[in-house]
Amino acid sequence: MLWLIWNASFPTVSSGMGLLQFSQNGSDWSNLVSFQVVQGEAGGRQSIDSSWARMGQNYLRAILDGLQTPIAQLSIFTNYSITLLEILSPFIGAPIFALVLFWARWKRR
């Protein structure tokens, strides 16, 4: 699973509840997760999945009481052939490993 670590700083606010928001076009924003601000700082770990991140350019921002952090850009690129190979590699590699092991034991006899 992919994830990102994010940090947000709100120097003029000491505490409160904020929102991490996402957008695919930079203008229509949706809430992703809420967070607690302590002493003007917040952070967390957010999974990157297809429920919010789309192929190409994505945007993230943190909001607290009308204050907004600079917009962060997140680019998602998927190489489907490599992804498929990674998913299938245990099913391909295990039989090959078993075959090589069998061949090595047979050769020793």
MODELLER restraints for C-alpha pairs under 7 A, 6 or more apart:
rsr = mdl.restraints
at = mdl.atoms
rsr.add(forms.Gaussian(group=physical.xy_distance, feature=features.Distance(at['CA:2:A'], at['CA:47:A']), mean=5.92, stdev=0.5))
rsr.add(forms.Gaussian(group=physical.xy_distance, feature=features.Distance(at['CA:2:A'], at['CA:48:A']), mean=5.33, stdev=0.5))
rsr.add(forms.Gaussian(group=physical.xy_distance, feature=features.Distance(at['CA:3:A'], at['CA:45:A']), mean=6.69, stdev=0.5))
rsr.add(forms.Gaussian(group=physical.xy_distance, feature=features.Distance(at['CA:3:A'], at['CA:46:A']), mean=5.40, stdev=0.5))
rsr.add(forms.Gaussian(group=physical.xy_distance, feature=features.Distance(at['CA:3:A'], at['CA:47:A']), mean=4.02, stdev=0.5))
rsr.add(forms.Gaussian(group=physical.xy_distance, feature=features.Distance(at['CA:3:A'], at['CA:48:A']), mean=4.95, stdev=0.5))
rsr.add(forms.Gaussian(group=physical.xy_distance, feature=features.Distance(at['CA:4:A'], at['CA:45:A']), mean=5.69, stdev=0.5))
rsr.add(forms.Gaussian(group=physical.xy_distance, feature=features.Distance(at['CA:4:A'], at['CA:46:A']), mean=5.41, stdev=0.5))
rsr.add(forms.Gaussian(group=physical.xy_distance, feature=features.Distance(at['CA:4:A'], at['CA:47:A']), mean=6.41, stdev=0.5))
rsr.add(forms.Gaussian(group=physical.xy_distance, feature=features.Distance(at['CA:5:A'], at['CA:44:A']), mean=5.77, stdev=0.5))
rsr.add(forms.Gaussian(group=physical.xy_distance, feature=features.Distance(at['CA:5:A'], at['CA:45:A']), mean=4.48, stdev=0.5))
rsr.add(forms.Gaussian(group=physical.xy_distance, feature=features.Distance(at['CA:5:A'], at['CA:46:A']), mean=6.41, stdev=0.5))
rsr.add(forms.Gaussian(group=physical.xy_distance, feature=features.Distance(at['CA:6:A'], at['CA:43:A']), mean=5.33, stdev=0.5))
rsr.add(forms.Gaussian(group=physical.xy_distance, feature=features.Distance(at['CA:6:A'], at['CA:44:A']), mean=5.50, stdev=0.5))
rsr.add(forms.Gaussian(group=physical.xy_distance, feature=features.Distance(at['CA:6:A'], at['CA:45:A']), mean=6.30, stdev=0.5))
rsr.add(forms.Gaussian(group=physical.xy_distance, feature=features.Distance(at['CA:7:A'], at['CA:42:A']), mean=5.77, stdev=0.5))
rsr.add(forms.Gaussian(group=physical.xy_distance, feature=features.Distance(at['CA:7:A'], at['CA:43:A']), mean=4.08, stdev=0.5))
rsr.add(forms.Gaussian(group=physical.xy_distance, feature=features.Distance(at['CA:7:A'], at['CA:44:A']), mean=6.66, stdev=0.5))
rsr.add(forms.Gaussian(group=physical.xy_distance, feature=features.Distance(at['CA:8:A'], at['CA:41:A']), mean=5.93, stdev=0.5))
rsr.add(forms.Gaussian(group=physical.xy_distance, feature=features.Distance(at['CA:8:A'], at['CA:42:A']), mean=5.20, stdev=0.5))
rsr.add(forms.Gaussian(group=physical.xy_distance, feature=features.Distance(at['CA:8:A'], at['CA:43:A']), mean=5.96, stdev=0.5))
rsr.add(forms.Gaussian(group=physical.xy_distance, feature=features.Distance(at['CA:8:A'], at['CA:62:A']), mean=6.67, stdev=0.5))
rsr.add(forms.Gaussian(group=physical.xy_distance, feature=features.Distance(at['CA:8:A'], at['CA:69:A']), mean=6.79, stdev=0.5))
rsr.add(forms.Gaussian(group=physical.xy_distance, feature=features.Distance(at['CA:9:A'], at['CA:40:A']), mean=5.79, stdev=0.5))
rsr.add(forms.Gaussian(group=physical.xy_distance, feature=features.Distance(at['CA:9:A'], at['CA:41:A']), mean=4.71, stdev=0.5))
rsr.add(forms.Gaussian(group=physical.xy_distance, feature=features.Distance(at['CA:9:A'], at['CA:42:A']), mean=6.48, stdev=0.5))
rsr.add(forms.Gaussian(group=physical.xy_distance, feature=features.Distance(at['CA:10:A'], at['CA:40:A']), mean=4.68, stdev=0.5))
rsr.add(forms.Gaussian(group=physical.xy_distance, feature=features.Distance(at['CA:10:A'], at['CA:41:A']), mean=6.16, stdev=0.5))
rsr.add(forms.Gaussian(group=physical.xy_distance, feature=features.Distance(at['CA:11:A'], at['CA:40:A']), mean=5.32, stdev=0.5))
rsr.add(forms.Gaussian(group=physical.xy_distance, feature=features.Distance(at['CA:13:A'], at['CA:40:A']), mean=5.27, stdev=0.5))
rsr.add(forms.Gaussian(group=physical.xy_distance, feature=features.Distance(at['CA:14:A'], at['CA:38:A']), mean=6.17, stdev=0.5))
rsr.add(forms.Gaussian(group=physical.xy_distance, feature=features.Distance(at['CA:14:A'], at['CA:39:A']), mean=4.35, stdev=0.5))
rsr.add(forms.Gaussian(group=physical.xy_distance, feature=features.Distance(at['CA:14:A'], at['CA:40:A']), mean=4.53, stdev=0.5))
rsr.add(forms.Gaussian(group=physical.xy_distance, feature=features.Distance(at['CA:15:A'], at['CA:37:A']), mean=4.82, stdev=0.5))
rsr.add(forms.Gaussian(group=physical.xy_distance, feature=features.Distance(at['CA:15:A'], at['CA:38:A']), mean=4.81, stdev=0.5))
rsr.add(forms.Gaussian(group=physical.xy_distance, feature=features.Distance(at['CA:15:A'], at['CA:39:A']), mean=5.71, stdev=0.5))
rsr.add(forms.Gaussian(group=physical.xy_distance, feature=features.Distance(at['CA:15:A'], at['CA:40:A']), mean=5.97, stdev=0.5))
rsr.add(forms.Gaussian(group=physical.xy_distance, feature=features.Distance(at['CA:16:A'], at['CA:36:A']), mean=5.99, stdev=0.5))
rsr.add(forms.Gaussian(group=physical.xy_distance, feature=features.Distance(at['CA:16:A'], at['CA:37:A']), mean=5.19, stdev=0.5))
rsr.add(forms.Gaussian(group=physical.xy_distance, feature=features.Distance(at['CA:17:A'], at['CA:34:A']), mean=6.87, stdev=0.5))
rsr.add(forms.Gaussian(group=physical.xy_distance, feature=features.Distance(at['CA:17:A'], at['CA:35:A']), mean=5.71, stdev=0.5))
rsr.add(forms.Gaussian(group=physical.xy_distance, feature=features.Distance(at['CA:17:A'], at['CA:36:A']), mean=4.71, stdev=0.5))
rsr.add(forms.Gaussian(group=physical.xy_distance, feature=features.Distance(at['CA:17:A'], at['CA:37:A']), mean=5.93, stdev=0.5))
rsr.add(forms.Gaussian(group=physical.xy_distance, feature=features.Distance(at['CA:17:A'], at['CA:64:A']), mean=6.63, stdev=0.5))
rsr.add(forms.Gaussian(group=physical.xy_distance, feature=features.Distance(at['CA:18:A'], at['CA:34:A']), mean=5.61, stdev=0.5))
rsr.add(forms.Gaussian(group=physical.xy_distance, feature=features.Distance(at['CA:18:A'], at['CA:35:A']), mean=5.21, stdev=0.5))
rsr.add(forms.Gaussian(group=physical.xy_distance, feature=features.Distance(at['CA:18:A'], at['CA:36:A']), mean=6.23, stdev=0.5))
rsr.add(forms.Gaussian(group=physical.xy_distance, feature=features.Distance(at['CA:18:A'], at['CA:37:A']), mean=6.80, stdev=0.5))
rsr.add(forms.Gaussian(group=physical.xy_distance, feature=features.Distance(at['CA:18:A'], at['CA:62:A']), mean=6.92, stdev=0.5))
rsr.add(forms.Gaussian(group=physical.xy_distance, feature=features.Distance(at['CA:18:A'], at['CA:63:A']), mean=5.50, stdev=0.5))
rsr.add(forms.Gaussian(group=physical.xy_distance, feature=features.Distance(at['CA:18:A'], at['CA:64:A']), mean=4.43, stdev=0.5))
rsr.add(forms.Gaussian(group=physical.xy_distance, feature=features.Distance(at['CA:19:A'], at['CA:31:A']), mean=6.48, stdev=0.5))
rsr.add(forms.Gaussian(group=physical.xy_distance, feature=features.Distance(at['CA:19:A'], at['CA:33:A']), mean=5.83, stdev=0.5))
rsr.add(forms.Gaussian(group=physical.xy_distance, feature=features.Distance(at['CA:19:A'], at['CA:34:A']), mean=4.36, stdev=0.5))
rsr.add(forms.Gaussian(group=physical.xy_distance, feature=features.Distance(at['CA:19:A'], at['CA:35:A']), mean=6.01, stdev=0.5))
rsr.add(forms.Gaussian(group=physical.xy_distance, feature=features.Distance(at['CA:19:A'], at['CA:62:A']), mean=5.61, stdev=0.5))
rsr.add(forms.Gaussian(group=physical.xy_distance, feature=features.Distance(at['CA:19:A'], at['CA:63:A']), mean=5.20, stdev=0.5))
rsr.add(forms.Gaussian(group=physical.xy_distance, feature=features.Distance(at['CA:19:A'], at['CA:64:A']), mean=6.59, stdev=0.5))
rsr.add(forms.Gaussian(group=physical.xy_distance, feature=features.Distance(at['CA:20:A'], at['CA:31:A']), mean=6.16, stdev=0.5))
rsr.add(forms.Gaussian(group=physical.xy_distance, feature=features.Distance(at['CA:20:A'], at['CA:32:A']), mean=5.47, stdev=0.5))
rsr.add(forms.Gaussian(group=physical.xy_distance, feature=features.Distance(at['CA:20:A'], at['CA:33:A']), mean=5.31, stdev=0.5))
rsr.add(forms.Gaussian(group=physical.xy_distance, feature=features.Distance(at['CA:20:A'], at['CA:34:A']), mean=6.12, stdev=0.5))
rsr.add(forms.Gaussian(group=physical.xy_distance, feature=features.Distance(at['CA:20:A'], at['CA:61:A']), mean=5.84, stdev=0.5))
rsr.add(forms.Gaussian(group=physical.xy_distance, feature=features.Distance(at['CA:20:A'], at['CA:62:A']), mean=4.47, stdev=0.5))
rsr.add(forms.Gaussian(group=physical.xy_distance, feature=features.Distance(at['CA:20:A'], at['CA:63:A']), mean=6.46, stdev=0.5))
rsr.add(forms.Gaussian(group=physical.xy_distance, feature=features.Distance(at['CA:21:A'], at['CA:29:A']), mean=6.14, stdev=0.5))
rsr.add(forms.Gaussian(group=physical.xy_distance, feature=features.Distance(at['CA:21:A'], at['CA:30:A']), mean=5.40, stdev=0.5))
rsr.add(forms.Gaussian(group=physical.xy_distance, feature=features.Distance(at['CA:21:A'], at['CA:31:A']), mean=4.46, stdev=0.5))
rsr.add(forms.Gaussian(group=physical.xy_distance, feature=features.Distance(at['CA:21:A'], at['CA:32:A']), mean=5.07, stdev=0.5))
rsr.add(forms.Gaussian(group=physical.xy_distance, feature=features.Distance(at['CA:21:A'], at['CA:60:A']), mean=5.66, stdev=0.5))
rsr.add(forms.Gaussian(group=physical.xy_distance, feature=features.Distance(at['CA:21:A'], at['CA:61:A']), mean=5.38, stdev=0.5))
rsr.add(forms.Gaussian(group=physical.xy_distance, feature=features.Distance(at['CA:21:A'], at['CA:62:A']), mean=6.11, stdev=0.5))
rsr.add(forms.Gaussian(group=physical.xy_distance, feature=features.Distance(at['CA:22:A'], at['CA:29:A']), mean=5.55, stdev=0.5))
rsr.add(forms.Gaussian(group=physical.xy_distance, feature=features.Distance(at['CA:22:A'], at['CA:30:A']), mean=5.53, stdev=0.5))
rsr.add(forms.Gaussian(group=physical.xy_distance, feature=features.Distance(at['CA:22:A'], at['CA:31:A']), mean=6.55, stdev=0.5))
rsr.add(forms.Gaussian(group=physical.xy_distance, feature=features.Distance(at['CA:22:A'], at['CA:32:A']), mean=6.40, stdev=0.5))
rsr.add(forms.Gaussian(group=physical.xy_distance, feature=features.Distance(at['CA:22:A'], at['CA:59:A']), mean=5.47, stdev=0.5))
rsr.add(forms.Gaussian(group=physical.xy_distance, feature=features.Distance(at['CA:22:A'], at['CA:60:A']), mean=4.57, stdev=0.5))
rsr.add(forms.Gaussian(group=physical.xy_distance, feature=features.Distance(at['CA:22:A'], at['CA:61:A']), mean=6.60, stdev=0.5))
rsr.add(forms.Gaussian(group=physical.xy_distance, feature=features.Distance(at['CA:23:A'], at['CA:29:A']), mean=4.86, stdev=0.5))
rsr.add(forms.Gaussian(group=physical.xy_distance, feature=features.Distance(at['CA:23:A'], at['CA:30:A']), mean=6.48, stdev=0.5))
rsr.add(forms.Gaussian(group=physical.xy_distance, feature=features.Distance(at['CA:23:A'], at['CA:58:A']), mean=5.91, stdev=0.5))
rsr.add(forms.Gaussian(group=physical.xy_distance, feature=features.Distance(at['CA:23:A'], at['CA:59:A']), mean=5.06, stdev=0.5))
rsr.add(forms.Gaussian(group=physical.xy_distance, feature=features.Distance(at['CA:23:A'], at['CA:60:A']), mean=6.59, stdev=0.5))
rsr.add(forms.Gaussian(group=physical.xy_distance, feature=features.Distance(at['CA:24:A'], at['CA:57:A']), mean=6.50, stdev=0.5))
rsr.add(forms.Gaussian(group=physical.xy_distance, feature=features.Distance(at['CA:24:A'], at['CA:58:A']), mean=4.68, stdev=0.5))
rsr.add(forms.Gaussian(group=physical.xy_distance, feature=features.Distance(at['CA:24:A'], at['CA:59:A']), mean=6.16, stdev=0.5))
rsr.add(forms.Gaussian(group=physical.xy_distance, feature=features.Distance(at['CA:26:A'], at['CA:59:A']), mean=6.00, stdev=0.5))
rsr.add(forms.Gaussian(group=physical.xy_distance, feature=features.Distance(at['CA:36:A'], at['CA:42:A']), mean=6.46, stdev=0.5))
rsr.add(forms.Gaussian(group=physical.xy_distance, feature=features.Distance(at['CA:54:A'], at['CA:76:A']), mean=6.75, stdev=0.5))
rsr.add(forms.Gaussian(group=physical.xy_distance, feature=features.Distance(at['CA:55:A'], at['CA:76:A']), mean=4.95, stdev=0.5))
rsr.add(forms.Gaussian(group=physical.xy_distance, feature=features.Distance(at['CA:55:A'], at['CA:77:A']), mean=5.90, stdev=0.5))
rsr.add(forms.Gaussian(group=physical.xy_distance, feature=features.Distance(at['CA:56:A'], at['CA:75:A']), mean=5.30, stdev=0.5))
rsr.add(forms.Gaussian(group=physical.xy_distance, feature=features.Distance(at['CA:56:A'], at['CA:76:A']), mean=4.94, stdev=0.5))
rsr.add(forms.Gaussian(group=physical.xy_distance, feature=features.Distance(at['CA:56:A'], at['CA:77:A']), mean=6.21, stdev=0.5))
rsr.add(forms.Gaussian(group=physical.xy_distance, feature=features.Distance(at['CA:57:A'], at['CA:73:A']), mean=6.81, stdev=0.5))
rsr.add(forms.Gaussian(group=physical.xy_distance, feature=features.Distance(at['CA:57:A'], at['CA:74:A']), mean=5.91, stdev=0.5))
rsr.add(forms.Gaussian(group=physical.xy_distance, feature=features.Distance(at['CA:57:A'], at['CA:75:A']), mean=4.55, stdev=0.5))
rsr.add(forms.Gaussian(group=physical.xy_distance, feature=features.Distance(at['CA:57:A'], at['CA:76:A']), mean=6.45, stdev=0.5))
rsr.add(forms.Gaussian(group=physical.xy_distance, feature=features.Distance(at['CA:58:A'], at['CA:73:A']), mean=5.82, stdev=0.5))
rsr.add(forms.Gaussian(group=physical.xy_distance, feature=features.Distance(at['CA:58:A'], at['CA:74:A']), mean=4.95, stdev=0.5))
rsr.add(forms.Gaussian(group=physical.xy_distance, feature=features.Distance(at['CA:58:A'], at['CA:75:A']), mean=5.98, stdev=0.5))
rsr.add(forms.Gaussian(group=physical.xy_distance, feature=features.Distance(at['CA:59:A'], at['CA:71:A']), mean=6.46, stdev=0.5))
rsr.add(forms.Gaussian(group=physical.xy_distance, feature=features.Distance(at['CA:59:A'], at['CA:72:A']), mean=5.62, stdev=0.5))
rsr.add(forms.Gaussian(group=physical.xy_distance, feature=features.Distance(at['CA:59:A'], at['CA:73:A']), mean=4.64, stdev=0.5))
rsr.add(forms.Gaussian(group=physical.xy_distance, feature=features.Distance(at['CA:59:A'], at['CA:74:A']), mean=5.86, stdev=0.5))
rsr.add(forms.Gaussian(group=physical.xy_distance, feature=features.Distance(at['CA:60:A'], at['CA:71:A']), mean=5.68, stdev=0.5))
rsr.add(forms.Gaussian(group=physical.xy_distance, feature=features.Distance(at['CA:60:A'], at['CA:72:A']), mean=5.07, stdev=0.5))
rsr.add(forms.Gaussian(group=physical.xy_distance, feature=features.Distance(at['CA:60:A'], at['CA:73:A']), mean=6.41, stdev=0.5))
rsr.add(forms.Gaussian(group=physical.xy_distance, feature=features.Distance(at['CA:61:A'], at['CA:68:A']), mean=6.89, stdev=0.5))
rsr.add(forms.Gaussian(group=physical.xy_distance, feature=features.Distance(at['CA:61:A'], at['CA:69:A']), mean=5.86, stdev=0.5))
rsr.add(forms.Gaussian(group=physical.xy_distance, feature=features.Distance(at['CA:61:A'], at['CA:70:A']), mean=6.50, stdev=0.5))
rsr.add(forms.Gaussian(group=physical.xy_distance, feature=features.Distance(at['CA:61:A'], at['CA:71:A']), mean=4.92, stdev=0.5))
rsr.add(forms.Gaussian(group=physical.xy_distance, feature=features.Distance(at['CA:61:A'], at['CA:72:A']), mean=6.26, stdev=0.5))
rsr.add(forms.Gaussian(group=physical.xy_distance, feature=features.Distance(at['CA:62:A'], at['CA:68:A']), mean=5.76, stdev=0.5))
rsr.add(forms.Gaussian(group=physical.xy_distance, feature=features.Distance(at['CA:62:A'], at['CA:69:A']), mean=5.43, stdev=0.5))
rsr.add(forms.Gaussian(group=physical.xy_distance, feature=features.Distance(at['CA:63:A'], at['CA:69:A']), mean=6.70, stdev=0.5))
